[in-house]
Amino acid sequence: MTHQSAILAFALAAVLTTSVQARNVDLSTVPRRDTVQLTIYNSEDLTLVREKRTLTFKKGLNGLQFSWANTLIDPSSVEIRFLSRADKLSLLDTTYPHDKPQMLSWNVVSEFDGDATVEITYFTSGITWSADYLLTSDADEKALSFEGFVRVTNNSGEDYEQAQVRLVVGTINLVEKIAQLARIGMNEVKELDDDALHDYREKAARVIMDFPDSPVAYDAKKTLSEVLQEKTIIKEGLSEYFIFRIPGSETIPNGWSKRLRAIEAQQVPFKVQYRYRPAPYGDQLVRMYLFTNDVPSKLGSAPLPDGMLRVFRLNGRDGLSYLAQQPTKYIPIGDKVEVNLGPDPEVIFELIKLRASRDNIWMQVHGANVFRRVDDGAFNIEVNSSVNGWDDHEVLTQRIRNYTAKPIEVEVRRAFAGHVDFRSSLPGVKLFDFQTVEFTASVAAGKKADCLFEILRHQGRNSKQNNITLVNAKIVLP
């Protein structure tokens, strides 16, 4: 290894098993890793490392030394497993020398002279990943090229050469896993002492991250669907997670970051839609790119890790126009990807009030005062009353002016509080929820559209409920 401060090495010694005291007969450095695989779980700052090495054993007792000086390796998590000739090899014991606090020794009994493959696994910290996506639309906005990248940052103190990278993508409830492993109630997990909690935490993480496949070589020319072998999303209680493989392998030295290509798809179909949704997008009409993470969209082989989306469009002059960037959360297979490009200055969106009136007024009488006039002896009656119920009418138009060179589709969601009748003859109008109306409109290039509707608000004693009722009615203007 080239990184001097992070020492991860083995020494192999054949030890005489005679009646005299055992002594080293030979000492050799273990060969370089055949393969190394990193399974990175960001949320817990845990990375499961799986190394495969070919070692030369001598018949009798062999000593293996493992050192983790100047690294973030958890020594309690280090395990060794024999992948070949396991019936001829036995792990006798594991010792931690008192004079070498950052080292352990395995004593292995071999029944043969020759080579065998071993796997060493352990947890380390300090390795993280982040995802980003590059979306490029063609000039006509009919299809996208979609590229996904993962940036792996290594601050573990150890170099990893030609590492195969896997990501734990999604949500994992380790408390739930610990409870299952420990067979205790979830509320009792917090009562475990630190050592027990640490032990259960790592066992739970191994269940999640240590899939039974061994590291394999990847062909960088293969498609994502060809290299992804774990295609099942695991759903257990509050957990939903997925092991995402990055094709190929990369050397990731300590202190470095490497950007790895994870996904590539061409001619991804998508839809352009204008949306008015004040809750997520503010009081403005925004332009959206919409597509789905599924097989028909040339995607869908795996969930998409959370990351940053950056969107460009070919400008027809051998260049790119930058459109937007936004963070995205974990996107399961089959879920929609919605990219907000912000307002379009070529589309004008206005809500215009055309008429307002009030009727169906109810009065409440509180009492009366009687007065006698002096001049003719007649009586005057003064009634004390107040308005306690009425209906407010507003006729409005949602006016949309399309100054672009293409027809557009606009989706409008408007919320109205109180007891409201939404009166219109708009096609396809529906309730999104009990206080929100949704309708769509198509506007031709260079044209305008007026979406007429009337809002009837029942006020005071006229108000009987807190929701919207849709009423099919043609709005006639004077």
N, C-alpha and C positions, 0 to 999 in steps of 0.2 A: 504494500500500500504506500501511496505517496504522501498522504496527510499525516504529519508526524505527531500532532498533538492528540489525535484520536487513534489509540492503539487497539486494534481488534485482530488478534493473532492467536495461533495455536502452536503448541509444541507437541510433537509426537515422540514418545520414548518407549522402547521395548524394555521391559523389566524382567530380570531373571526370576523364575518362580522355583527356586531351589531352597534347600534347608537353610542356606546362609541368608543374611539380610539382603533384601532386594536392592539392586543398584542399577543406575542407568547404563545400558549397553550402547544405545545409539540415540541420537537426538536429531530431528530434522524438522524443518519448517513446513507446515501444512501448505499444500498448493493453493493457488488463488481460487476464489469462488467459481464454481461452474456456472451457477445462476444465482441471482438474488431477486427477490420479489418484495415490494413494499405495498402493504395495504394500509391506507392512511384514513384515519377517522378524525376529522378536524374538530368536531364538537368536544371530544374528550382529550385532545392533544395526545393521541395514541397512534403509533404506527407499529403494525406487526411485521417484523422482518423474517423472511424465510430464506435461508442460505442453503445451497446444495454444494457439497465438496466431495471430491474423490480422495480418500485417504489410503495410505499403504500401512497395513497392519502386519505385525509379526506374531507368530503363534505364542500364546502366553498372555501376560499382563501388559497392557499398553496404557500409558498416561497421556491424557489430552488436557492442555491448559487453555483456558479462555480468559482473556483480559478485556476490560471495558474502561480502562483509564481515559480520563478527559472526554468522556462521552456521556450522553443522557440515557444510556441503556439501563433498564431496570434489571439488576442482577437476579432478583428473585423470579424473573420470568424466563430465564434461559433454560431451554430444553434441547436435548439431542435425541434423534431418532435414526435408526438404521434403515435405509431404503433398499439396500441389496445385501444378500447373504445374512439376513437378520437372524436366521436359525443358527449361525455360527459365531455370532457376536452377542455379548451380554454386558450390560452396564452394571458394574459391581457396586459402585458408590459415587457420590459427589461430595467433594470436600472444599471448604473455603479456608485456605491457609491464613493463620493469624498474622503472619509477618508480611502478607501480600493482600491487603484489604480489597484490592480491585481486581481479584483474580479468583477463578475457581478451577478445580481439577476434576476430570472424570477418569475413573479407572475402568478400562474396558478389557474384558477377557475375550481373546480370539482363539478359535480352534484351527486357524489356518494362517499361512503366509500369503499375503496378496492384497489386492485392492478391494475396497468397498465404498459405496456411496452413502454419505450421512447427510441428514438435514438438521440444521441448528435453527431454532426459532426463538425470538425474544421480542419484547416490547421496547420501543424507544420513544422519546419525546422530541419536540423541536422540528418536526417535519410537517409542513402544512401545504394546502393546495387551494387554488382559486381558479374559477372558470371564466372564460370570456368567449363571446360569440361574434362572428363577423357575418352580417347579412348584406348581400349586394343584390339590388333589384335590377332587372333589365330596364331599358329606357321606356318601354311601354307599360311597365309595372304589371307584367303577366306572370313572371316566375322569379324566384330568388335562388341565388347560390348561398349555401349555408355552411359555414365552417365553425367548428368548436375547438377551443384550445384549453388546455389545463396548464397552469403555471405551478410547478412544484418548487417549494423553497425549503432548503435543507440547512437547519441550524442545530443538528443533533450532535455535532462533534465528530461524525464519522463520514467518510467518503463511501459512496455506493456506485460501483462501476457496472455499466450495462444493466441497470435495474429495470425490471418490469414493474409497472405501477398500476395499482388498483385503488379505487376510491370507494369509501363507504358513503353512498349518496342517500339522503333522506333523513327521516326522523327515527331515532332509536331511544327507547326508554330503558336505560341500563338498570334503574331501580327495579323495574318489573322483571328484568332478566335475573337480577341478583335474588329477588324473592323466589323465582322459580328454581334457581339452582340451590338455594339454601332451604327451600321448602318452608319458608316462614311467611307471615303476612307482610304486605308491602309497608305497613306502618311500623313494622319492627326493624326494618332495614336501618333506620337512623339510630337504632339502639346498639348496633354492632360496634365493637371496638375497631380502632383504626386498622389494625393488622388484618382482622377478619374481613372488613369492608374492602381493603385493598386486594385481598386474595379473591374474594367473590367478584370484584370489579373486573379483574383480569380474566377470570374464568368466563365471565359473561361476555367480555369482549372477544375472547377466543371463539366462543360459540358463534358470534356474529361474523368475525373476520377470517377465521381459519377454515376456509372451504377446503374440501378434500383433494382438490386438484393440485398437482405439482407444477412448478414453473415450467413453461414451455417457450420455445422460440417463436417469435411472431414474424410474419411476412408483412412488410410495410405496404405491399401492393394489394393486400386483401382489403375487402370492404369491412365496415364496422360489423355488419351482421355476420360475417364469416369469422371474425375473431372473438366476438362476444359469445361466451359459452354459458355464463350464468344469466339467463334471461328472465328468471322468475323474480318478481317483486315479493319480498317476504312481508306479510302483514300479521302481526301478533299483538293483540291488545291495542295499546297506544302507539306501537311502533310500525313504521313502514320504511323499509330500507332496501337498498339494491347495491350489489357489488359491481362497479363500473370499471371495465378494463381499458387501459390506454394501449392502443396497438404499438408494437415495437418496443425498444428498450433504449435507455439513455444513461449516460454517466452523470451523476449529480454530486459534485464535490461538496464538502461542508462549506457553508457560507455562500453558496451559489443558489440561483434560481434558474430553472429550465422551463421553457414553454414548449409543451408537447401537443401535437395535433391529435385530437380525440375523435372528431366527427367531421365528415365531409359529405355534402349532398348537393347535387345540381338539379336545376329545373324544379324546385320546390314550388308547387302551386300555392297562391295566396290570394287574399281578397283585400281590397281597399274599401274602407267604410269610414264615414264621418259620424261622430258620436257627440251627443250632448248628454252628459251624465255629471251633474254638479258635484256629487259626493266624491267620486274618485278623481275627476279631471278639473274641477273648478267650474266657474260660471263662464264657459267658453265652449265653442264647437272645436273638436280636435279631430285630426286625421289619424287613422289606424291602419296598420298592417296586421292581418289576421291569418294564421295558418294553424295546423294541428300537428302534434307530435305523434304521427301514425304512419303506417306503411304506405297508404296511398299518397302521402305527402313526401315520400322518399326518406322518411325518418321512422321513428317508432320502434327501433330495435332496442332502445333503452330509455329510461327516464333521463331528462336533462338536468344536470346539477345546477344549483343556483349560481348566478354569476352576473356578468355585465354584457348587455346586448349593444352592439354598435351597428348602425344602419347606414348604408350608402346606396346611391343609385347611379347607374351609368347615364352620363349626360348626352350621349350620342356624338360626342366629339373626342372620343378616345380618352375620356377622363371620368372622374367620379365626383358626385355631389354628396356632401355629408348631410344626412337628414336628422339623425337623433341618436341618443344613447340613453339607456335606462337599465336599472338593475332588474333581475328576474329571479323569482324564487324557484325552488325545485318543481319541475314540470313532469308529472307522471306520464306514462304511455297513454295516449288517447286524449290528453288534455290540450286545450287551445293555448296558443302563444299569441299574446296581444301586445303589440308594440305601439306606443303612443308617440306620434311624430309631432304633436303640438298643433297649434292653429295654422290654418292655411289662409294666407292673405287674399287668395283669389276666390274664396267662398265667404260671403257675407251672411250672417245669421242674426236675425232680429225678431224679438217678440213685440208685436204692436197691438196696443189696445184700441179697438174700433168703437166700442160702445159700452156704456155702463148704466145700470138702472137698479132700482130697489122697489120691491113690492111685497105683498103678503105680510103686511105690517100688523102686529098685534100690540094692543095697549093694555096696561094693567092699572086699574083704578085703586088708589090708596085711600080715598075719602072725599068728602065734599063739605064746603062752607056755604052757609045761607046768609044773604044780606038783604035788608029791607030799605028800599029807597025812600027818602024823606018826602020828596015832591009829590009822588003819586001813590005811595004805599005799596008799590010792587016789590016782588022778591027777586033777587039775583042769586043764582046757584053757581058756585065755582068748584069745579071737579079737579082733584089732584090725581094725576096719572103719569105713567111713563111707558116708553116703548120697551117691550120685553121679548119681541120676536120679529124677525124680518128675513127676507131673502135678498141677497146681493147677486146681480147678474153682471158678468163681464164677457163680452164677445172679443176674442183675440185672434190674431193670425200669427202663425210661426212662418215668417217670410225667409226664404232661402234663395240667395242669388249666386248662381254658379258661373264664374267668369273663367273657368278652366276650359281646356279643349276637349274634355271627356265628360260623359255623363257620370253622375255621382249618386251614391246611395247614402241617405242620412237617417240615422236612428236617433230618436228623441225620447228622453225620459224626464218627465217633470213630476215633482212631488207637490201635493196640495194637502195641507193640514185641515182637520175638521170634517164636518159632514158636507160632502161635496157631490154634486151631480156633474159628470163630465159629458156634455152633450156635443155630438159631432156625427158626421157621416164619413169620417176618414176611414179608408180601407185598412184592415189589419190592426186597428187600435185594440189594445189589451191592457190588463192590469199587470204590472210587474210585481207589485206588492199592494197591500191594502191602502197605501197612501200615494202610490206612484203609477202614473199612466205612461205607457210606451206606444209609440207609433213610428212608422218609417215613411220616407218619401224618396222618390227618385226625381232627380232634376237633370234635364238635358243640358248639354254643353251650351254655354252662353245664354241660358234661360233662367227664369225665376219660378218659384213655386210658393203658393200661399196655402198653408194648412189651417183651415178655419175650425174653431171650436168655441164653445161657450162654457164658462165655469159658473155654476149655480151654487152659491154657498148658503147653507141654512144657518142662520145666526140666532142666538138667544134661545127662547123656548122652541123655536123651529128645529133646532139641532137635536137629533135623536141618537146619533152614533158618530164614530170617528173613523170614517172610511170613505172611499170613492165608489160611486155607482156609475157605471157606463150606461149612457142613454143614446140610442141611435136616433139622431134628429138632424134634419137638414138646416143649416144655418143660413138665414136669408138676411141680407143687408138692405137697408133702405136706399 
